[in-house]
Amino acid sequence: MPTNSSTSGSPLTLAVFIDFENLAMGFEGSKKDSFNIRRVLDRLLEKGKVIVKVAYSDWSRFRHYTQELHEAGIELIEIPKRALTGKNSADIRLCVDALDLSYSKEHINTFVIVSGDSDFSPLVSKLKENGKHVIGLGMRGSTSPLLADNCDEFIYYEDLAKPESAAAPSASAEEIPKDKRETYLLLFDSIRALQRENHEVIYSSLVKDTMKRKRPSFNESSLGYRSFSDLLEEAQEAGFIALRTDERSGTYVVTSLNYGKRRRRRSV
């Protein structure tokens, strides 16, 4: 099995398979807001590079979701109505595609099954037999404990509803000049992501890689910084983060994130 990014320090390469009808069932009759694919992808991008994104459904029933999914770069696989093709047609197609990918693409080391259906438990077991790390993601009310317990890791969609970055006091955001606010909030969100993934040492290169996965257009030079280190030094001078220099590599390591915990010491 590949080593988890949380312990190795190297990012995972992910393939995401979405059983959309199962997710829709989780929302039926609930008062929750509708499914937001960006919340799912933002969480997964904290773990590594998402290479494959596929969703399965009878899309005639969920047309109001298709534009959002297309914009997120997700391939939509049309599964005809169950009355015509049988109860498990979407499940079978997802399983076949996932297993085929696990054999043909060795560089993909992590498979994400977005569903709570216990029928996917054999798929999870087979992927693990093939040396793949398996992450499950689904809703609490519609997720089988059998599936959740069989995955290497399981994420509940409800836990994504309120990102930690949104939980910081609004007054803290006002401390950052408007022209730098977007960059700084991306920096803080990326550091939180690495902390959540239990990285023992948060090297500056890991922070930058995470920022670029979350926002591929990020480039510190276009923002007026000579290097990424300059951005980190500025954030430390403002009291938002704390840094130390790694003795062996000479690069910066983020030791703490102070944003949202205390007021800045001086302006950025």
ZITAQUI-V125019 format. One record per backbone hydrogen bond with DSSP energy under -1.0 kcal/mol. NH is the residue of the N-H (numbers start at 1). CO is the residue of the C=O. If there is no record, write none. Layout:
nh | co
NH | CO
NH | CO
//
This chain:
nh | co
2 | 131
7 | 4
8 | 4
9 | 5
12 | 47
14 | 49
15 | 110
16 | 52
17 | 112
18 | 54
19 | 114
20 | 18
20 | 56
23 | 19
24 | 20
25 | 21
26 | 22
28 | 24
30 | 27
41 | 37
42 | 38
43 | 39
44 | 40
45 | 41
47 | 44
48 | 44
49 | 12
51 | 14
52 | 14
54 | 16
55 | 75
56 | 18
57 | 77
59 | 57
61 | 58
65 | 62
69 | 65
70 | 66
71 | 67
72 | 68
73 | 70
74 | 69
75 | 53
77 | 55
79 | 57
84 | 81
85 | 81
86 | 82
89 | 86
92 | 88
93 | 89
94 | 90
95 | 91
96 | 92
97 | 93
98 | 94
99 | 95
100 | 96
101 | 97
102 | 98
103 | 99
104 | 100
105 | 101
108 | 105
110 | 13
111 | 133
112 | 15
113 | 135
114 | 17
115 | 113
115 | 137
120 | 117
121 | 118
124 | 120
125 | 121
126 | 122
127 | 123
128 | 124
129 | 125
130 | 126
131 | 128
132 | 127
133 | 109
135 | 111
136 | 153
137 | 113
138 | 155
144 | 116
148 | 144
149 | 145
151 | 147
152 | 134
153 | 134
155 | 136
157 | 138
159 | 156
160 | 157
161 | 158
166 | 163
167 | 164
172 | 169
174 | 170
175 | 172
176 | 173
180 | 177
181 | 177
184 | 180
185 | 181
186 | 182
187 | 183
188 | 184
189 | 185
190 | 186
191 | 187
192 | 188
193 | 189
194 | 190
195 | 191
196 | 192
197 | 193
198 | 195
199 | 194
203 | 201
204 | 252
207 | 203
208 | 204
209 | 205
210 | 206
211 | 207
212 | 208
213 | 209
214 | 210
215 | 211
218 | 215
224 | 221
225 | 220
231 | 227
232 | 228
233 | 229
234 | 230
235 | 231
236 | 232
237 | 233
238 | 234
239 | 236
240 | 235
242 | 256
244 | 253
246 | 251
250 | 246
253 | 244
254 | 202
255 | 242
256 | 242
258 | 240
259 | 240
261 | 258
262 | 258
265 | 238
//
